[in-house]
Amino acid sequence: MATRGMFARNAVNLLSKGRDRKLPFSRYIFVGFNVLTLSEIKIFEKLQARGCADFYWDMASPAFSAKGNRASLFMQQNVGCFPSLYDLGELYPENPDFPKIHITGVPSAFGQTKLAGQQLDRWIASGAVTDTADAIDTAVVLPDESLFIPMVHAVPPAISALNVTMGFPLKNTAVSSLMSAIVNLHLRSSRSRGEWSFFYEDMRAVLTHPMLQSYAPEGCNALLRLMVERRLYMVSAALIAETAPALAFIFTPVTDTNGIDEVHDYFFRLASTLREFTAGDKERMIENYFLDTYLIELENIRRACRNWKISMKDTTFIQLLQSTISSASIRFTGEPLKGLQVMGVLETRALDFDNLIILSMNERVFPRKQYSRSFIPDSLRRSYGMATTELQESIFAYSFYRLISRATNVRLFYDARTLSGKNSEISRYIAQLLYLFPECEVDHDLASFSSVISEEAGLTVEKTPEIMAKLKEFTVKGGRTLSASSINGYINCPLSFYLKRVCGLDLDEEVMDYMDSGTYGDIMHAAAERLYKELRGSRHEVKITSEILDSFIKDEIKLDTVITELINEKYNRYPAGDRTPLVGECKVLARVMKHFLILMFRAEKGIAPFDFIDGEHKVRGTMRITDSLSVNIYQIIDRIDRIYPSGRYGEGLGLLRIVDYKTGGDLTEFKDMDELFDPEIKDRRKAILQLLFYCNAYAQQTGYDGAIRPQIYPFRTLSTSGLPPLKYSGEALDDYRPVNEEFMERFRSTIAEIFNPNIPFTQALKEDSCTFCSFKAICRRNPQ
């Protein structure tokens, strides 16, 4: 409605209308002023001329008599122009002394609050704080409002009453950050076919917010799981309401974008519903203040728009609300004459305390570096008696020296860090106490944090009886199973195997807006499997000729259809068989997949005709490791077929193959078993280990004792290398049996090590193994 200057001018004009104008009170007493503006001087003079004004000035500190001290720059003039009606000389000793002051530098902002809490404990123990239930003789002053929350948590439990008389920026609260996340959620929402949807990143920011997690953890976690499991990038409002009805009030779309009524009603309903969660909960009393202030600011904007008939779009209203919140301050209410006083600097005017703690005694914090935002040049401000930087500095200096003047115990803390860009320089007031007032009794020290630097030991998990009981589940028929990939995982990192396979822990995958390599590989496997299985039908096996492979190559419509259905099912999470046209990245990757499938069919023409037996073949059973140990195994073999190296197609002449599709850069040669089992070997041949295990598992399941060729299909190099055979010591490995005895000895030894109670689960020997591990944060590993 008006600026401060307008209010002051109106007051002066009112008093200037004549002495006959009756005032509501017969006496006006002014206390706590120091630097007076021109309008304040005019008001004082008008009331003084009427004989109804009385003035009191506090000049108790010895700093006020020091020449050149800004604290008394204006005070002597004020005392001369506006004398007090009564003599309060007993409050002003002729030669005032400084109290004993203890200054401590702390290399941490929050660390200051911890030491302040410890100081309060010491004052309680020594009796300096006379009444812990009503510590009104003690104050904690916070020039930096951001330390308010940690200071409240640092107050000793013995102090049961707390009175806060300072403002706290609403933008620093959990309410503000939650509302900002919700605003972003709605600004990026979209409407398609009459249905509103929200972007997954915005939903994650809202659902993982600590404030919302404390209110409705079940609903938040249910929606987070839904997005991961179904890989949802845009989540509809209807699906949200169905999955987490308790959170539907947050994800209600604002449909009217041309007015403020609906968006106001949404945010009012949102804040009011959150307020209901905190109602009656003493532990969330501070959040009550935050939400109440938010509602007040929301209503102020709505009232102003109605009073002045202002219309705006919803986005403008939201931006105006966010701007208002960023500058709003929460005013706490309490019992003024009871409890430990937590105050801002200006709230200490005219108040004295026996025990005083002041935090953040750093330049640009106290005194605060701030300038009036004005188009009026400084020279004009001085000419017309308006506020300047000198007035501001004098206000802070007076507030500091007056505050410490009558205290008995004074503790000053400052941030002693010397980081670039930080406010680490000590306040000018500390420097003045140390160097300009030698009579002041000052103790100055630096707080330190003890730290012990020791060589970091690797993390290990000993195999306790409880862990051995979990491992036994892999040996009980019908229990948990091991696979080749899990054994590879153990060789890479036993600790990861323990967390993932034994404990069943697995961090949720992030919802990614791109196709990762694992999903890409799954789709390629499934496409090859579907084409061959559809051709085989219900038969045990089917003969694949060059003509059939040519038909696959030429029928691009068939290939496009299969790939589209699989991408929609496994990546877009649509129902099986969905043929929604692909767009963007999916469309590009579909072409790449078709290209590699055609390359595979062309390469296979070189071994045609052959028999396709099965794809995604499941092997489940028990494998004997030692006389006393047998484990459950479960494995899925990508493909089983039979080729005819002699070129003569006929029964009894073929060679069985176990094929593993690989879309990565897996190597197809090895010179010894160490390259399969040694975790320190670079580019360990994990795929070859897996293939040899497939051969053993299939032979054990079917009782087949003939030759089996392990074969890797390296899609990445099909165009240059075709279908190369596995090579062992430089020779083609057409049959797994010559190396099987040595392989199974090492394989059984690895599994026996897993079940050995004397061998703990340890971290990976090579940090390269941790690059893509979900648990590297737990292990404190950060491989580049």
N, C-alpha and C positions, 0 to 999 in steps of 0.2 A: 504493500500500500504506500510505503514511503521509505526513503533512505534515512539513515541516522541523522544526516545533516538537516533534512527537512523537519524531522521531529524536533531537533534542537532549536532551529529557527522559529518554529511555531511556538515553542515554550517561551523564547525571548520576546517574541511579538506579543504574546498573551500578557506577560508581566509589564510590557511597555505601554499598555493601554491606559495606565493611570493607577494612582494609589487608591482610588475609590473602589476598584474592582476587588470584591471580597474573595479571599483565598479559603480553601476548605479547612486549613489547619492554622493554628495560632503560632506555632513554632516549627521550624525546620532545622534539623541537626545533621550536619554533613560530617561523615567519618570515613576514613580509609582512602581519601583522595591524595594524589601526589602531583602528577603532571596534569595541568588543567588546559582544556581546549578553550578557544576564544568564546564559544557559546557557553561553556560552563562558567567562565569568569563573568560573563554578562549576567547569567542567572544568579550567581552568588552576589554580585553587586546590587541587583534589583531587590533581592530579598533582604540584603544587609541594610539597604536604604530604608526599607519598610520596618526595620527593627525586629524582624521575626526569624532571623537566621543565626545559627550558632555553628562554629567550626572547630574541629579538633584534628591536630596533626601529630603524627607519631615520629619523633626524632631521637629515639633512644640509642641508636647504634653509634659507636665512635667513628664509623666510616663517614657519617654525615658531616663531621667537622673537618674531614680531610680536604685539603684544597684540590680542586679539579675533579673530585669524584662526582660522576654523573648522578649518583643516587640523590645528592642534595642540590642539584643544579637549579631546581625550581622551588624547593621546599622553603628556603629562607624567604623568598619573595611571597610565597603563599601565607606564611606565618605573619609577615608584616602587613599584608593587605587584608587578611581575614583572621583577626585574632579570636581566641576562644573567650567565651563569656565567663567560664570558671577556670581557676588556676589548678591544673593537675600536676603540679610540680613534683609531687611524690612519685609519679610514674617516670620521671626523667631525672636520673642522677646526674650530678654535675660532671663527673668523669666516668662515663659508662665504659665497661670492659667487654671485650669479646668473650664468648663462652669457649670452653675447650672444644676443639673441632678435630675430628678424625676423618681424613680424606683417604679413600681407597680406590685405586685403579683396578678395574676388572676387565680382562680381555674377552668380554662377552657382553652382549646386551641383556640376554635373559639371565646370565650369571649374576648380574647386579640384583635382580629380584631375589635370587636364592640367598645371596649374602645378606640382603635386607631382612629376609625372613629369619636367618640365623641371628642377626643383631636383635630383632624383637624377642627371640627366645632368651638371649643373654640378659636383656633388660627385664624380662619377666622373672628370671632366676635371681637377679640381684635386687629386685624390688623397685627398680626405677619406674616400671609400669605398676602403679599401685593397685589397680583393679583390672584383672583380665576380662571381666564381664562388662566393664565400662571403661575402656582405655582411652577416654576422651583427652587425656593429657599427652597423647602420642599421635603424631601425624606422619604419613608417608606422602611426599610430594612427587608427582610424576610430570615433569616437563614434556616427556614423550608419551603420548596417550597410548601408543601401541603396546606399552609394557603393562597396561592395566590388567589384562587377563592373566598373564603369568604372575603378576604381583598378588592378585587375589588368591591364586593357588599356592603361593609361597607363604601366606600368612599362617602363623602357627595355629594348630587346633585349639590351644588354650585360649585364644582370643575368640570369644563367641559372638561378639557384636561388631559389625562393620558398617560405617557410614561413608558412602561415596558421594562426594560433592564436586564432581568434575564431569566434563563431557567426554564421550568416547565416540570416535568416528564410526558411523554406521557402515561405511564401506569396508572396515576391517573385521566385520563380524561374519559368522558362518551363515547368517540369514542372507546377507548381501551376496555372498558368493553363490549360495544356492539359487537365489533369485536370478542372478546373472546367467547361471547355467540354464535355468528354465526359459529365460528370455531368448537365449541363443537357440534353444530347442524349437521354440515357436517361430522365430524369424526364418529358420531353415526348413520348416515343415512344408509339405507339398500336398496338393490335392490332385488325385487322378481317378477318373471315373466315379466322381462323387464321394470318394473316400480319402480322408486325411491320413497322412503317414508322417513318421518322424525318422530322422537320420540316426543311424546306430551310434555314431560317435557322440552326438548330442545326448542321446539317451544314456549312454555309458557315463558321461560326465554327471548327469543328474542322479542316476541310480547308485553310483559309487560315492556320492557325497556323504560324509560322516553324519550330517544332521538327518538326512532322509533315511540312512541306514539304521539309525537309532530308533526311528519311529516305526518303520515297516520293513524289517530285514527280510522277512519271508517273501513279500511281494517283490522287493528289489532284486533279490537273488534269483527268484523264479524268472523274471524278465531277462536278467543277464544270461541265465542258462538257455533260455529260449533263443536268444539272438545267436549264441555260439552253436547250439545244436542244429539249428535250421539255417544258419549262415544268413541271417536277415540283415540287409543293409537299410531297408526302409521298413519300418514296423507300423502297421495300421493301428489306428486308435481303437478299432473294434477288437483286434487281437489283444491289445494291452488290457482293455477292460475285461476281457474273458479270462486272461491269465492272472491278473492282479487287480481285482475289483477295488481293493482299498486304495490304489494309487490312480484310479481313473480320474480323480479331480485334477491331477497335474496334467494329464495328457488329453484334456478336453480341448479341442481346437477352437480358436477364435475365428468365426466365419465372417463376421461383419468387419471388413477392413477399412471402411470409410467413416467410422465414427469412434468415439471414445467410450460409449456406454458399455458395450460388450467386453472390451478389453479391461475397463475398470472393474466391471463385475467379476471378471475372471481372476484378476489379481487380488481383489478384495476377498473372494471366496477362497483363493489359494492361501493367503496369509491367515485368514480366520480359521481355516481347517488345521493348519499347522499350529496355530495358537491353541486349539483344543487339545492337541497332543501334550502341550506343556502345562496346561491349566492344572493347578493343584500339585504340581511336582516341584518340590523345593530345590531339587538338584538342577532343575532347568529354569530357575528363577531369572537368571541373566538372559536366557533366550526369550523369556516373556517380555523383558524390556526391549529387546531388539525387534521383536514382531510388533509390539505396540507402537514403537516409533515408525516402523515401516507403514503401518496402517494409517497413522496420523499424516505422514507425508503424502500418502496416496490420496487421502481425503482432501488435503489442502489443494492439491492440483485439480482434483475434480471440482471443488468448490470455486476455485478461481475461474476455471473454464465455464462453469455455469453462470457465475456472477457477471462475467464479461462477455458471455455468449461467444466463446471461442470454439471453433470446430477444427478438427485435425484428423488425419489418418491414424490408424492404430499404431503404425511404426513410429510416427512422430510422438505420440503419447508415451510409448515405451521408452524412446530415447530421452524424453523429458523427465520421465520417472527415474531412469538410471542416472541422469545428471543430477537430479535432486538428491538421490540417495548418496551419491559420491561426496556431497558437501554437507549432508545432514549429520547432526551430532546427537547422541543419546544422552539425555539428562536423567541420571539416576535419582531416585527419591529414597530417603531414609530418615532415621531419627537424628536430627542435627545435634542434639545434646547427649548422644550416647554412642559409645563404641570407638574403635580405632578409626581415625579420620584418614581417608584416602582422597587426595585433593590434587587439582591442578594448581599452577603457580598463582594465577589471578584470584583463585578462590580462597587464598590464605589472607586476603586483606583484612586488617584489623583483628587478626586472631593470633594468639600466642600459645606455644606448646612447650612443655618441659622436655620432651623427647622428640627429636626431629630427624627424619631421614629424607634426603633429597637425592634422587637418582638422575642419571643422564646429564651430569655436569660437564657437558661438552659444548664447544663453540658450535653455532648454528642449530643447537638444540635448546640450550639455556645460556645466553639469550638466543631466542629463535631468530633465524635470519628470514625476515619477511618484509616485503615492501607493499605499500598500498597500490592496488591496481587502479590507476587513474591516468587520464589524459592531461591532467593539470601539471605543468612543469613544477619542479621543486622550488624555483625562484618565486613563482606566484604563490605557492603554498606558504612560503615563509612570509611574503609580503602581506598576505591576508590572515596570518595567524592560524593557518591550518596545520594539521598534524604532519610532522616530518620524521625522518629516521632518528634524529636526536631525541625527540620526545619518546619514541618507542624504546630506545636504549635506556633512557632515564627511568622509565616505568619498570623495566626488568631489574635494573640495578637497585632501585629503591625497594622493590618487592623482596629481593634476596637479602639485603642487609637488614631490613626491618624484621624479616621473618626469623633470622638467627639471633636477633639482639637479646631476647629474654629467655632463650632456651638454655637448658642445663646440659643436655647431651645432644650433640649434633654429629651426624654421620653423613658424609657426602661421598657419593659413588660416581665414577665416570668410566666410560668405555675406553680402555687402554689399548685397543687394537691399533695397529699402524698400517692397516690395509689401504691401498690406494682408493680414493673416492669415498672413504668412510669418514664420518664425523668423529675422528679420533683425537682431535686437538682438545686439550683441557680447556674448560671455560675460563674466560678472562677473570671471573670472580675468584676462582681457585688461585690463579696466578697473582692476583692482587693480595689475597690473604697470605700467600707464601713470601711475597717480595716487597710489598708496600706497607705491610703492617707487622713489623717485627715484634710488637708487643702481643700479638695474637698467638696463643698456644695451640700449635697445629701439629698433629701427627700425620705423616704422609707415608703410605706404603702401597705395595702392589700385591694383589691377590694372585696366587698361582694355582694351577691345577696339576696335581701329581699324575704323571703318566709313566708307565713302564714300557720301554721298547724291548720287545723280545722277538726272537725268530718265530715266525708264525708256523705252528705245527699243522700238518695236514689233518683234515677231518677223518676220523675213523669211527666205525660203529662196531662194537664188539658183539659177538653172537651170544646173546643172553639166552637163558632157557625159553623166554617168551618168543624171541626171534626164531630159535630153532623149532618151536612149535608151529610158527607160521610157515617155515620152510617145509615142514613135514606135510603141509597141505598139498605140496607138489608131488608127493609120493603115494598119496592115498587114491585108490581107484575112484574115478568120478570126481576127483578134486580139481585143483588148479593145474594148469598145464604150462610147459615150457615150449618155446619155439626157437628156430634158428636166429631170428632177429633178437630175441631176448638174450641168447647166448652171446651174440655179437655185442649187445649192449653191455653185458657183464665184462667182456674183455676190454671194451673201451673204458668203462668206468664202473667198478663194483658198487660204488656209493649210489650212483644213479640207478643201477639195477635194484638196489635195496629199496630206494625211495619209490620207484615206479612199480616194480614187479612184486616186491614183498609187502610193502606197506599199502600199495594200491593208490599212491598219490600221483596225481598228474594235473599240472596246472592247466586251467581252461585255455584253449586256443583263442587267440584274438580273432575277432571277425575282421577279415581282411577284404579290401575292395579290389583285390587282384587274385589270380589263381596261383597258389603256391605249387611247388614242385611235387609235393605228395599227391595233391588232388589231380594235377596234370597226369601223373603216372597212373593213378587209379583209373582215370577215364580211358587212357590208352590200353591198359590191360583189359578193361571191360569191353571195349570196342572189338578187340581181336577175339576175345572169348565169345562174344555174342555172334559174330559172323560165322565162326566155325561151328558153334553149337547149334545154330539154327539150321545149318547145312546137314549136320549129323542127325538131328532130330532125336528119335528114341532108340536109334541103333547104338550098338556098342562102340563102333568106330566107323569112319567114313574115308573113302579114298579121295585124296585131293590131287587133281590133275592140273596140268598147265592151263587147260581150257577153263577150268573153274577159277583159277587165280586170275586169268585174263578177264573173266566176267566180273570179278570183284573190282579189278582195276578200272574197267570201263563203266561200271554202274556207279557213277559218282553221286547220283541221287540217293541211292541206297546208303552209301557211305555218309553223305551229309545228314540223312535222317537219323542214322544210328548215333553219330557223334552229337547231333543237336539234342536228342533225347537224353543221352548220358550227361552232357554238360548241364542241361536243365535239372536233371535229377541229383547229380553229385556236387554241383557247384552252386547253381541257383536255388537248389532245394525245392524244386517244383515236384508235383506228383510224377511217379514213374510213367513213361510214355508221353510226357508233355512235349509238344513240338513248337512251342512258342519261338518265333524267329530270334536268332541271336543278334546282338548288337555290340558295337564297341570291341573291347578286348576279347570277349568270348568269340566273336565272329572271326577275329584274326587267328586266335588259337585253334579254332575249329579247322581252318585251312591248313595250319601247320600240322595238326594231327592227321588230317586226311593225306597230306603229303608223305608223312612217315609211314602210314599204313600202306600206301601204294608202293613205297620203297621196299617194305617188308615183303609184300606179295611178289614183287619183281625178283627180289633176292631168293625167295622160296621156289621160284620157277626152276632154279638151278638144282634143286634136290627133288623136284616132282618127277614121278608121282610118289606120294607118301600117304600114310594113314594118320588121320587125326583121331586120337583116342579120347582125350578129355581136356578141359580147361578149368582152372580154379578148382583143382582136385583136392579134396580134403583128406588129410591123414590124421587120424586120432588113435592113440594107443599108448603102450607102456614100453619104455626102453630100459634095458638092464645096464646099469653103470658098473656096479661092483656086486660081489656076492650078497652084500647086505643093503644095496641101494638100487632101486628102480624108480624112474621118474615118469610122469605123464607127459606126453608130447602131443602137440596139435600144430599142424602145418597146412598151409594152402599152397599147392604147387600150381604155378601159372599155366603150364601146358605139358601134356604128355602126348608124344606121337611116335611113329615108327618110320624110319627112312630106309632106303635101299642103296647103300653106297656102291654096290656092284652095278647098279643100273638095271638089274633084272627084278621087276616087281613080281613078288609071289610070296606065298605063305611060307613061313619058316626061314626066309632069307633076310628079314629086316633087322635093323638095329634100333632098339628102344632109346628114345631121347627124353630127358627131363629138361625143359626149356624154362628159362627165367627171363622175362622182359625187363630191360633196364633203360630208363630214359636219361640216366645220368652218365657220368664218365667213368664207369667201373672198368677196371683192367681185367684182361682175359688170360694173363700169364702169371705163373708163379714158379719159383725155383726150388722152394722147400716149404715145410710146414710152418716155419717161423713166420713166413709172410702171411699166414692165415691166422696165427694165434698170438703172435708177439704184439702187445699193445703199443710198443715203442717204435715199431716198424712204420716208416712213412708209407702212406697209401696202402694200408693193410687190406688184403683181398677179402673183404667181407662178403661180396657176392659169390666168390668161389666156395668159401666155407658154407654158405647157405645152400648152394647147389649140391655139394657133396653130402650134406645132411639130408637133403631131399631124396637123393638116390638111396641112402640107407633106410630112410623112413618108408619109402615106397616099396623097396625090396622086402622089408620086414612085414609090411601090411599085406602084401600080395603073395609072399613066399617066392617071388621071382629071384632066380639065382644066375640069370644070364647077364650079358654085357649091357650096360646102360651108359650112354654118352651124356655127360653134363654139357649143356649148351646155354650160352648167354646171347641174347638178342640185343646188341647195343644200338638203339634207335639213333643215337646222336651221330654215329659213324657209319650208318648203313650205306650211304651213298658213296663212301670212299673205300670202306673195308668189307662190305657185305656181311656175311655171317661167319666170322672167323672161329675156328675151334679153340677150345681151351688148350693151353700149352703148359706142360710140366717139364721143367728143366730143358726147355727148347723143343720138346717133342709134343705132337698133338696127343691129347688125352681123349681117346675114343671110348675108353672104358674106365669107370671109376674104380674097379676092383684092384688094380695093381697098387694104388695108393691108399686103398681103404683101410688096411690094417693100421698103418701109421697114423692116418687121419683119425680113426675112431679111438686110438689110444690117447691122442692129444685131446680129442673132444670129450671122452669120458673123464679124463683127468681134470679138465676145466669144470665140468659139472660136479665132480667130486669135491673140488675146491670150494664151490658154492656151499656145499653142505658140510664142510669141515668146520666144526665149532671153534677150532683154534685159529682160524684165519679170518680176520675181521674184514668188513666192507670198507674199502679205502677209496680216496679220490683218484681220479685219472692221473696216470703218470705224465701224460702229455696234455698241456692246456689247449692244444688244437682240438681235442675231443670235446671241449666245453663250448665251442663256438655257438652251436645251435641247441645247447642243452637248456631246458626250462628251469633247471635248479641251480644255475651258475651263481645267481644272487645269493642263495643260501650258502654256497661253498666259498663265497667271497672271491670268486674267480672272474676276471674280466678280460678274456682273450681278445686280441685285436683281430 
